[in-house]
Every structure is written in structure tokens, then in C-alpha cells.
Amino acid sequence: MTRPFAEVLSPGKLVLLGEYAVLDGAPALVIAIDRGVRCTLSAGDGIETPVGDTRFVAPALADAPAALYRFTNWNPTGLPGKPGFGGSAAACVAACVAAGRPATDAFAIHHAVQGSGSGIDVAASIHGGALRFQGGAVTAAAAPCPVVIFSGRSAKTGPRVQQYRAWRGPAREAFLARSADAVAQAADDPIGAFRAGLRALVAMSQAAGVDYLTDELAEISRLAEAHGGAAKPSGAGGGDCAVALFPSPARQSAFEAACAAAGFAVIPISLAAPARRRVL
């Protein structure tokens, strides 16, 4: 194998608050995390991905300099199933940066391939850190780094988003207002904001018929409450990961032990910098 001469590390994402509502232009909080996609460039020609799916990267590399672009998981969890860290968006951003084109081109490319979405996952990979995202506008935010727990099963976002988009009526406007209030609350009371966000999402899922809170996610939330904190699914729900916050390290440690005893894996994360290219 030819030695790579450059690489791009593109972070994954975790949505903390504002899921679904962000599709209607409401605010959301998201963090970029150190589990995403790595693209290496070496002498040669072609594109390699872990499963042979190049849909999200090939358009970005269409006019790129000749090289072998190899995409792999950056800091993978080692768990069965995908935890829902926005891998396709991270790969699309990585491809843009590797090709030497603006990272923001990934918004249009990813949307064209996926056919839906707010772009919040793309924004996290481009900008890094903690962000407030609304209607495509991005500002830095003071957001906590949560405990991340894998529910044990992966979930597909597409069908849930379609179900939400088909939902109509005044209850939808009420949901958007409640979601925005939870985002605003996060600055002063992040644990309370998680609780408010979860209540709003559960009510929405029941009204819209979205398969959101699985038994596993409900149990993770119950364990968090039992230890003085709050937990909610991150993203579209139906599986993937939950995020949790606690008032003290001791309570967080007790919660993590309880999760382990119940068979739930805690995934260590750190906030990540924006996608960047470096010479090797």
C-alpha cells in the first residue's frame, strides 16, 4: 500500500436539542465529536470506502486532483451497528476538503444525495465545536459535552423524517415553540432543557405517529432521572444514541455504572475541531 501524503479528519455530530423542529427552521444545538470520517490521499487514482458506497463523496471528488482517496471510520466505537454520528455528512465534508473545494459545498451535495435533512450534521463537521443552528445559519454556542449511551440498535432517520413532514395541524406549531424554548433554556439550565426537549419530542412523536422512544431509550432516560440527571435520544430516535447530563461527576459515574449493569455501552467522546486537511 502506498504511503498517504495527506489526510482529512472530519468530525461526527450529536444533536443535543431541537431535533425535528430544525427541519422547520427552528433552532437546534449540535456538537461536533471526535468520532467521524478519515480520508487519506495517496498516489494513485480512485475512491475507496468501507462498504463501497461512494454516493456522498464521489460528487465532491469529480474534479479533484488525481489521487487515491481512501475513506475510513475515524475513531470508531467498535460496537455492532451504527450509533448515528452523521457519518455520511462527515464523509461528504471530508471529500470536499480533500478535493480542495469549499467545505460548504457539502451542504448542496449531501442534500442532493440524501433528498432531505436540515444540514445540521454537515454544519457540525464543517465548523466543529458546539453550535446553534437555525435555518442554515450557524453561531458558536456554549453547550455541555454530554454522556453518550448507545441504545443497542441502529435507526434509520429517513422514514421518521417523512412521517414528521406529513404531520399537519396546530399541534405542530406548538411543538416548534416548545422545542425552541428548550434550546433557549439550555444556556442557564441544560438538565432542565433536556427534560423539556424530551417531553416535547415524545408529545410530537405520539401526535405525528413517529416511532421515537424505544424501550431501550426510555430505560436510559429513566436511569438518568434516577441519578438526578436527564437523558434524551440524540437525533431522530428509534434507536442510535442517547445523550445525558448530570449535576455532579459522582452522579454521572453512578449513572454510567448503572448503564453498564443494564447492558448499555457508554461511548467516550470529546468536542472536535472543524474538518481539516494536513500533510503527512
C-alpha positions in Angstrom: 0.0 0.0 0.0 1.3 3.4 -1.0 2.1 5.7 1.9 -0.5 8.6 2.2 0.8 12.1 1.7 -2.2 13.9 3.3 -5.3 13.2 5.3 -8.6 14.9 6.3 -10.3 14.3 9.7 -14.0 15.2 9.6 -15.9 15.1 12.9 -19.2 13.4 13.5 -22.1 15.1 15.3 -24.5 14.8 18.2 -27.7 16.8 18.2 -28.4 17.9 21.8 -31.7 19.8 21.3 -34.0 20.8 18.5 -34.4 17.5 16.6 -37.2 17.5 14.0 -38.1 21.1 14.7 -34.9 22.1 13.0 -36.4 20.9 9.8 -39.0 23.7 10.1 -36.3 26.4 10.7 -36.5 26.2 14.5 -33.2 26.5 16.4 -31.1 23.5 17.5 -28.0 22.7 19.4 -25.4 20.4 18.0 -21.8 19.4 18.9 -19.0 18.0 16.7 -17.4 15.0 18.2 -14.1 13.1 17.7 -15.8 10.1 16.0 -16.2 10.7 12.3 -14.5 10.0 9.0 -10.9 10.0 7.9 -9.9 10.4 4.3 -6.3 9.7 3.2 -4.8 10.8 0.0 -2.1 8.7 -1.7 -0.6 8.2 -5.1 -3.0 6.5 -7.4 -6.5 7.1 -8.7 -9.8 6.1 -7.3 -12.1 6.2 -4.3 -12.4 3.5 -1.6 -15.0 3.4 1.2 -15.6 0.8 3.9 -18.8 -0.6 2.2 -18.2 0.5 -1.3 -20.8 3.3 -1.2 -19.4 6.4 -2.8 -22.6 8.4 -3.3 -21.8 11.1 -0.7 -18.1 11.5 -1.7 -17.9 10.9 -5.5 -19.6 14.2 -6.5 -17.2 16.2 -4.3 -14.2 14.5 -5.9 -15.4 14.8 -9.5 -12.8 17.4 -10.5 -10.3 16.7 -7.7 -6.6 16.2 -8.4 -5.7 12.6 -9.3 -5.1 10.5 -6.1 -6.4 7.5 -4.3 -9.0 8.8 -1.8 -9.5 6.2 0.9 -12.3 6.8 3.4 -12.3 5.0 6.8 -14.0 5.5 10.1 -12.2 7.9 12.4 -12.1 6.7 16.0 -14.8 4.0 15.5 -16.7 2.8 18.6 -16.1 -0.9 17.9 -19.8 -1.5 18.7 -22.2 -3.5 16.5 -24.4 -1.3 14.5 -24.1 2.4 13.7 -24.5 4.8 16.6 -25.9 7.7 14.5 -23.0 10.2 14.4 -23.7 11.6 11.0 -21.2 9.5 9.0 -22.5 10.4 5.6 -22.3 14.1 6.3 -18.8 13.8 7.7 -17.6 11.8 4.7 -19.1 14.4 2.3 -17.3 17.3 4.1 -14.1 15.2 4.2 -14.3 14.7 0.4 -14.8 18.4 -0.2 -11.8 19.4 2.0 -9.7 16.6 0.4 -10.5 17.9 -3.1 -9.5 21.4 -2.2 -13.0 22.8 -2.7 -15.1 24.9 -0.2 -16.3 22.7 2.7 -19.7 24.4 2.4 -20.2 22.7 -1.0 -21.1 19.7 1.1 -24.5 21.2 2.0 -25.8 21.0 -1.6 -24.0 17.7 -2.3 -25.3 15.9 0.8 -28.8 17.3 0.3 -28.9 16.2 -3.3 -27.9 12.6 -2.5 -30.0 12.3 0.7 -33.0 14.1 -0.6 -33.9 15.7 2.8 -32.4 17.0 6.0 -31.7 20.3 7.6 -27.9 20.3 7.1 -27.1 20.4 10.8 -24.9 17.4 10.5 -22.9 19.0 7.7 -22.6 22.2 9.7 -21.1 20.3 12.7 -18.4 18.7 10.5 -17.5 22.0 8.8 -17.4 24.2 11.9 -16.6 21.9 14.8 -17.2 22.6 18.5 -20.7 23.5 19.8 -23.1 25.2 17.6 -26.5 26.8 17.4 -28.0 26.0 14.0 -31.1 27.6 12.6 -32.3 27.8 9.0 -28.8 27.2 7.8 -27.3 29.9 10.0 -24.5 28.8 12.4 -23.3 30.5 15.5 -21.0 29.3 18.3 -22.8 28.1 21.4 -21.9 27.3 25.0 -23.1 23.7 25.1 -22.2 21.0 27.5 -20.4 17.8 26.5 -22.8 15.0 27.5 -22.5 11.4 28.4 -23.3 9.3 25.3 -25.0 5.9 25.6 -25.7 3.5 22.7 -29.2 2.1 22.8 -28.0 -1.2 21.3 -29.8 -0.8 18.0 -29.3 1.4 14.9 -32.1 3.5 13.5 -33.0 4.9 10.1 -33.7 8.6 10.0 -35.4 8.9 6.6 -38.7 7.1 7.4 -39.1 9.1 10.6 -38.5 12.4 8.9 -41.0 11.5 6.2 -43.6 10.8 8.9 -42.9 14.0 10.7 -43.1 16.0 7.4 -46.6 14.5 6.8 -47.8 15.8 10.1 -50.1 18.8 10.0 -52.2 20.9 12.4 -51.8 23.4 15.2 -50.0 20.8 17.4 -47.0 21.1 15.1 -46.7 24.8 15.7 -47.0 24.2 19.5 -44.2 21.6 19.2 -41.9 24.1 17.4 -42.4 26.7 20.1 -41.7 24.1 22.9 -38.6 22.9 21.1 -37.3 26.5 20.7 -38.0 27.2 24.4 -35.9 24.1 25.3 -33.0 25.4 23.2 -33.2 28.8 24.9 -33.3 27.2 28.3 -30.1 25.3 27.7 -27.8 28.2 28.4 -29.0 28.5 32.1 -30.4 25.1 32.8 -29.1 22.4 30.5 -30.5 19.5 32.5 -34.0 21.1 32.6 -33.6 21.8 28.9 -33.0 18.1 28.2 -36.1 17.2 30.2 -38.2 19.8 28.3 -36.8 18.8 25.0 -37.7 15.1 25.7 -41.2 16.0 26.7 -41.7 18.0 23.5 -40.3 15.2 21.3 -42.4 12.5 23.0 -45.6 14.5 22.6 -44.7 15.2 18.9 -44.0 11.5 18.2 -47.3 10.5 19.7 -49.3 13.1 17.7 -47.3 12.5 14.4 -47.0 8.7 14.7 -43.2 8.8 14.7 -41.5 5.7 16.2 -39.3 7.7 18.6 -38.8 6.4 22.1 -37.8 2.8 22.1 -37.9 0.7 25.3 -34.1 1.0 25.5 -34.1 4.7 25.1 -36.9 5.0 27.7 -34.9 2.9 30.1 -31.8 5.1 29.6 -33.9 8.2 30.3 -35.3 6.5 33.5 -31.8 5.7 34.7 -30.7 9.2 34.2 -33.6 10.6 36.2 -33.0 8.1 39.0 -29.5 9.6 39.3 -30.6 13.2 39.3 -29.9 13.9 35.7 -31.7 13.9 32.4 -31.3 11.9 29.1 -32.9 12.0 25.7 -32.3 10.5 22.3 -30.0 12.4 20.0 -31.3 12.8 16.6 -34.4 11.1 15.1 -34.8 8.4 17.8 -36.0 4.9 17.2 -32.5 3.7 18.3 -29.0 5.0 17.9 -27.7 7.0 20.9 -29.0 9.0 23.9 -27.3 12.0 25.5 -27.3 12.6 29.2 -26.3 15.4 31.7 -25.8 15.3 35.4 -25.4 17.9 38.2 -22.1 16.3 39.5 -19.4 13.9 38.4 -20.4 11.5 41.2 -23.9 11.2 39.9 -22.6 10.8 36.3 -20.3 8.0 37.4 -23.2 6.2 39.2 -25.3 6.5 36.1 -22.6 5.1 33.9 -22.2 2.2 36.2 -26.0 1.6 36.1 -25.9 1.7 32.3 -23.1 -0.9 32.2 -25.1 -3.1 34.5 -28.1 -2.8 32.3 -26.1 -3.7 29.2 -25.8 -0.2 27.6 -22.5 0.9 26.3 -21.2 4.4 27.3 -19.3 5.9 24.4 -16.5 8.3 25.4 -16.4 11.5 23.2 -14.7 14.8 23.1 -15.6 18.0 21.3 -13.8 18.1 17.9 -12.2 20.8 15.7 -13.5 21.5 12.2 -12.7 19.2 9.3 -9.2 20.0 8.2 -6.5 18.7 5.9 -2.9 18.1 6.9 0.2 17.0 5.1 1.6 13.7 6.4 
